[in-house]
């Protein structure tokens, strides 16, 4: 059984991934589609939607933080799912919502589930670098 926080982060990343692929429409439209697929509203989806809205509101700042530490990788070259996972984790890391090691561990877990084999080390490297620059590690 997944921790509620893990489910929330996963839902937020999934919503942001779909939002990006659809050309960044109103995030409520994307969330409505998720609610329709789930056929019920659950707490993780609702909290994930709230987290996704917060992340989407600061996407430019988060992408700049990624670009600052991801050597030779512009954010648009990073896979959409990896970007979504990084954005959620960076938002939580910079907002100091959870201990840095928890945020990084959860992001790596999401990268294992939703992205390619090379994604977890990349996600770890980016988040570790941002956390160190921010003085969180």
Backbone bond lengths (Angstrom), bond angles and torsions (degrees), N, CA, C in turn:
res aa  C-N    CA-C-N  psi(-1)  N-CA   C-N-CA  omega(-1)  CA-C   N-CA-C  phi
1 X - - - 1.458 - - 1.531 109.53 -
2 X 1.286 115.75 133.03 1.461 121.09 -178.75 1.519 111.32 -80.67
3 X 1.316 114.44 146.96 1.456 119.68 173.95 1.524 108.07 -66.31
4 X 1.319 117.43 147.13 1.475 119.93 179.37 1.530 112.53 -56.51
5 X 1.330 117.21 -38.85 1.460 120.74 -179.42 1.531 111.44 -64.33
6 X 1.328 116.32 -36.45 1.456 120.63 178.18 1.515 110.19 -65.18
7 X 1.323 116.31 -43.92 1.466 120.52 178.51 1.525 111.17 -61.69
8 X 1.323 117.36 -40.34 1.465 121.33 179.61 1.529 110.05 -63.28
9 X 1.319 116.45 -46.37 1.470 120.18 179.48 1.526 111.14 -63.40
10 X 1.318 116.20 -40.61 1.471 120.02 178.69 1.522 110.47 -62.80
11 X 1.318 117.14 -45.64 1.472 120.52 179.52 1.518 111.20 -63.30
12 X 1.325 117.17 -41.76 1.465 120.00 179.20 1.529 110.01 -61.96
13 X 1.329 117.12 -44.46 1.467 120.38 179.66 1.525 110.74 -63.49
14 X 1.322 117.45 -41.07 1.463 120.63 178.80 1.523 111.02 -64.15
15 X 1.316 116.88 -43.23 1.468 119.98 178.27 1.522 111.05 -62.64
16 X 1.332 116.94 -43.96 1.460 120.49 -179.98 1.519 111.92 -66.30
17 X 1.315 116.79 -34.97 1.465 121.52 175.90 1.534 109.89 -62.60
18 X 1.317 116.66 -49.78 1.467 120.67 179.58 1.528 110.67 -64.26
19 X 1.310 116.42 -38.90 1.468 122.14 178.55 1.523 110.26 -59.52
20 X 1.331 116.01 -45.44 1.466 121.42 -179.89 1.527 110.68 -64.59
21 X 1.327 116.88 -46.47 1.462 120.63 -177.31 1.521 112.66 -65.28
22 X 1.326 116.68 -28.88 1.460 120.53 -179.93 1.520 112.34 -87.41
23 X 1.329 117.87 6.74 1.464 120.34 177.11 1.513 114.01 87.38
24 X 1.307 117.50 22.08 1.462 124.47 177.87 1.526 113.91 61.02
25 X 1.331 117.06 52.87 1.468 118.58 174.75 1.532 109.07 -72.83
26 X 1.302 116.49 -175.26 1.460 120.23 174.38 1.526 107.74 -56.05
27 X 1.311 116.61 125.12 1.462 121.54 -175.79 1.530 112.01 -61.57
28 X 1.316 116.49 -25.06 1.477 119.35 177.97 1.520 111.26 -64.14
29 X 1.343 117.48 -33.22 1.469 120.75 176.93 1.524 110.76 -64.09
30 X 1.317 116.13 -43.73 1.461 120.93 179.65 1.527 109.43 -64.87
31 X 1.320 116.79 -44.30 1.462 120.92 -179.94 1.522 111.13 -63.29
32 X 1.322 116.16 -36.96 1.469 119.64 178.21 1.527 110.17 -59.85
33 X 1.333 116.80 -41.53 1.460 120.96 177.05 1.522 111.73 -61.87
34 X 1.319 116.97 -40.22 1.466 120.38 177.46 1.519 110.88 -64.67
35 X 1.319 116.57 -42.99 1.461 120.11 178.89 1.532 110.23 -62.14
36 X 1.318 116.47 -39.24 1.468 120.09 179.47 1.522 110.84 -65.73
37 X 1.320 117.02 -40.53 1.468 120.26 178.17 1.524 111.89 -65.93
38 X 1.322 116.11 -38.66 1.460 120.33 -178.71 1.530 111.53 -73.03
39 X 1.316 116.21 -22.18 1.471 123.48 -179.26 1.523 113.76 60.74
40 X 1.298 115.16 9.42 1.459 120.23 173.31 1.512 107.62 -161.70
41 X 1.286 114.99 156.41 1.462 119.73 178.75 1.522 107.41 -97.48
42 X 1.311 115.14 123.50 1.451 117.55 174.73 1.520 109.61 -119.21
43 X 1.299 115.05 163.38 1.465 121.10 -174.53 1.534 111.87 -60.27
44 X 1.329 117.57 -40.80 1.471 120.39 -178.59 1.521 111.13 -62.98
45 X 1.321 116.91 -40.54 1.459 119.83 179.96 1.525 110.73 -68.28
46 X 1.308 116.82 -42.28 1.467 119.77 179.26 1.525 111.56 -66.18
47 X 1.339 116.93 -44.99 1.460 119.49 178.23 1.524 111.20 -68.17
48 X 1.337 116.90 -35.10 1.460 120.79 176.19 1.516 111.35 -63.91
49 X 1.323 115.76 -38.24 1.469 119.85 177.01 1.525 110.35 -64.05
50 X 1.318 117.66 -43.10 1.468 120.80 178.69 1.526 110.64 -62.22
51 X 1.330 116.70 -42.92 1.460 120.71 178.17 1.531 110.56 -64.42
52 X 1.314 117.20 -42.14 1.472 121.00 179.17 1.531 110.91 -61.80
53 X 1.326 118.06 -38.80 1.465 120.90 177.31 1.527 110.58 -62.57
54 X 1.327 117.02 -42.49 1.461 120.53 178.73 1.530 110.37 -62.49
55 X 1.321 115.91 -44.41 1.466 120.44 -179.48 1.526 110.35 -64.44
56 X 1.315 117.31 -46.01 1.467 121.36 -178.75 1.529 110.98 -60.31
57 X 1.324 116.94 -34.37 1.464 120.57 -179.66 1.526 112.18 -67.69
58 X 1.332 117.05 -22.47 1.467 119.65 -178.61 1.528 112.31 -120.93
59 X 1.335 115.89 26.71 1.461 120.46 -174.33 1.532 112.85 -60.81
60 X 1.312 118.77 -36.78 1.464 120.35 -179.29 1.528 111.30 -66.13
61 X 1.317 116.54 -41.94 1.467 120.97 178.47 1.527 110.39 -65.58
62 X 1.319 116.76 -40.65 1.462 120.92 179.69 1.527 111.11 -67.09
63 X 1.322 116.35 -42.19 1.469 119.61 177.82 1.524 111.54 -63.77
64 X 1.324 117.00 -35.40 1.465 120.13 176.97 1.532 110.39 -65.16
65 X 1.316 116.84 -39.15 1.474 120.48 177.59 1.523 110.56 -64.88
66 X 1.323 116.91 -38.41 1.472 120.71 177.06 1.526 109.70 -64.43
67 X 1.318 115.98 -47.75 1.470 120.84 -178.25 1.523 111.65 -61.57
68 X 1.322 117.67 -33.62 1.456 121.06 -179.63 1.519 112.93 -64.22
69 X 1.329 117.49 -30.87 1.470 119.63 -174.81 1.524 114.34 -111.36
70 X 1.315 117.89 -19.71 1.468 121.14 -177.66 1.521 108.79 -86.65
71 X 1.312 115.29 87.20 1.455 119.87 -177.60 1.526 110.98 -59.30
72 X 1.306 115.25 133.13 1.466 123.03 177.23 1.533 113.05 65.67
73 X 1.312 117.60 15.93 1.467 120.72 179.71 1.518 109.12 -132.12
74 X 1.319 116.38 106.27 1.452 120.04 170.90 1.529 107.01 -75.10
75 X 1.324 119.04 145.50 1.472 120.04 -177.80 1.529 114.27 -52.42
76 X 1.336 117.34 -34.85 1.470 118.65 -178.79 1.535 112.21 -71.05
77 X 1.320 118.13 -15.18 1.474 121.26 176.39 1.524 112.19 -87.01
78 X 1.311 116.67 -14.94 1.463 121.33 179.12 1.524 107.53 -79.56
79 X 1.316 117.49 141.51 1.460 121.36 179.41 1.523 111.94 -54.83
80 X 1.309 116.73 146.82 1.470 121.54 -176.04 1.520 112.16 -58.33
81 X 1.326 117.92 -39.99 1.461 119.12 -179.24 1.524 110.89 -71.21
82 X 1.327 117.24 -40.43 1.455 120.07 177.14 1.526 110.41 -61.29
83 X 1.341 116.02 -41.22 1.470 120.67 177.57 1.517 110.54 -60.72
84 X 1.324 116.62 -44.07 1.467 120.26 -179.56 1.528 110.81 -62.40
85 X 1.319 116.48 -44.69 1.466 120.76 179.02 1.524 110.56 -63.10
86 X 1.322 116.54 -45.22 1.463 120.49 178.90 1.522 111.54 -62.11
87 X 1.312 117.01 -41.87 1.470 119.97 -179.51 1.520 111.55 -62.71
88 X 1.327 117.12 -44.84 1.472 120.52 178.98 1.522 109.52 -61.25
89 X 1.330 116.16 -48.64 1.463 120.08 -177.31 1.527 111.74 -65.11
90 X 1.323 117.41 -42.99 1.462 119.68 179.23 1.520 111.56 -63.72
91 X 1.318 116.48 -39.61 1.456 119.86 177.51 1.527 110.11 -58.23
92 X 1.317 116.32 -47.89 1.466 119.89 -179.31 1.528 111.50 -68.54
93 X 1.309 116.07 -37.89 1.456 120.54 -179.60 1.524 111.08 -64.93
94 X 1.315 116.96 -48.86 1.462 121.14 -177.61 1.520 112.70 -72.44
95 X 1.332 116.70 -27.28 1.468 120.57 177.21 1.527 111.48 -84.11
96 X 1.338 116.12 -3.80 1.459 122.67 179.50 1.524 112.15 54.95
97 X 1.341 116.01 44.85 1.457 121.89 -179.83 1.519 113.55 -82.68
98 X 1.316 115.41 -23.40 1.462 120.60 -178.25 1.525 107.37 -148.95
99 X 1.318 117.13 160.55 1.465 119.30 176.91 1.531 110.18 -58.53
100 X 1.321 117.19 141.18 1.469 120.63 -176.85 1.526 113.50 -54.41
101 X 1.318 117.45 -41.26 1.465 119.60 -178.61 1.522 111.63 -64.44
102 X 1.321 117.34 -33.86 1.469 121.14 177.25 1.519 109.83 -67.93
103 X 1.329 116.57 -46.63 1.463 121.15 179.91 1.529 110.54 -59.37
104 X 1.325 116.50 -46.40 1.461 120.84 -178.48 1.523 110.78 -65.78
105 X 1.322 117.33 -44.63 1.465 121.30 179.70 1.529 111.18 -60.35
106 X 1.313 116.63 -44.10 1.471 120.36 -179.99 1.529 110.89 -65.65
107 X 1.320 117.43 -39.59 1.469 120.35 178.67 1.524 110.82 -64.65
108 X 1.314 116.89 -39.64 1.462 120.46 177.28 1.519 109.88 -63.84
109 X 1.322 116.87 -42.11 1.472 121.18 177.39 1.524 110.49 -59.65
110 X 1.329 117.51 -45.13 1.469 120.66 178.84 1.525 110.86 -63.89
111 X 1.318 116.84 -38.05 1.466 120.16 178.16 1.528 110.58 -64.27
112 X 1.314 117.63 -37.46 1.471 120.68 175.74 1.520 110.80 -62.30
113 X 1.317 116.52 -42.32 1.466 121.12 -176.49 1.520 113.00 -72.95
114 X 1.333 116.20 -44.25 1.460 119.90 -166.64 1.526 116.05 -108.96
115 X 1.314 118.07 -11.49 1.470 119.57 -174.29 1.526 110.37 -125.14
116 X 1.306 116.41 -177.90 1.458 121.51 -176.94 1.521 113.56 -74.00
117 X 1.316 115.16 175.64 1.460 122.21 -176.54 1.529 112.97 -63.36
118 X 1.317 117.17 -27.57 1.465 120.43 -179.29 1.530 112.50 -85.43
119 X 1.312 116.95 -9.78 1.462 120.59 -175.27 1.530 114.00 -68.33
120 X 1.339 120.43 -45.38 1.461 118.85 -176.17 1.531 114.53 -56.94
121 X 1.346 119.59 -47.01 1.473 117.48 177.94 1.529 112.89 -64.75
122 X 1.326 116.78 -35.33 1.467 120.52 178.71 1.527 110.28 -64.84
123 X 1.334 116.44 -48.18 1.468 121.66 178.81 1.530 109.64 -58.92
124 X 1.316 116.29 -45.01 1.458 120.96 179.31 1.527 110.73 -59.41
125 X 1.313 117.06 -45.57 1.458 120.63 -178.39 1.518 113.08 -63.62
126 X 1.312 116.25 -44.06 1.471 120.16 179.91 1.524 110.35 -64.41
127 X 1.324 117.00 -48.62 1.471 120.19 -177.26 1.522 111.80 -66.54
128 X 1.318 117.20 -38.95 1.464 120.86 177.96 1.526 110.08 -61.31
129 X 1.327 116.50 -44.61 1.467 120.48 -179.54 1.526 111.47 -64.12
130 X 1.334 117.29 -43.39 1.471 120.19 179.54 1.528 110.05 -65.79
131 X 1.325 117.05 -42.51 1.466 120.55 -179.53 1.530 110.87 -62.42
132 X 1.314 116.39 -40.27 1.470 119.84 178.97 1.531 111.25 -67.27
133 X 1.324 116.94 -43.22 1.472 120.20 178.38 1.520 111.61 -63.59
134 X 1.339 116.41 -33.78 1.462 120.81 -179.70 1.529 112.27 -83.29
135 X 1.334 116.01 -2.50 1.453 119.57 -179.74 1.511 114.47 75.48
136 X 1.329 116.47 20.99 1.463 120.30 -178.63 1.521 112.16 -92.49
137 X 1.330 118.44 -14.41 1.477 122.04 176.23 1.511 109.72 -122.92
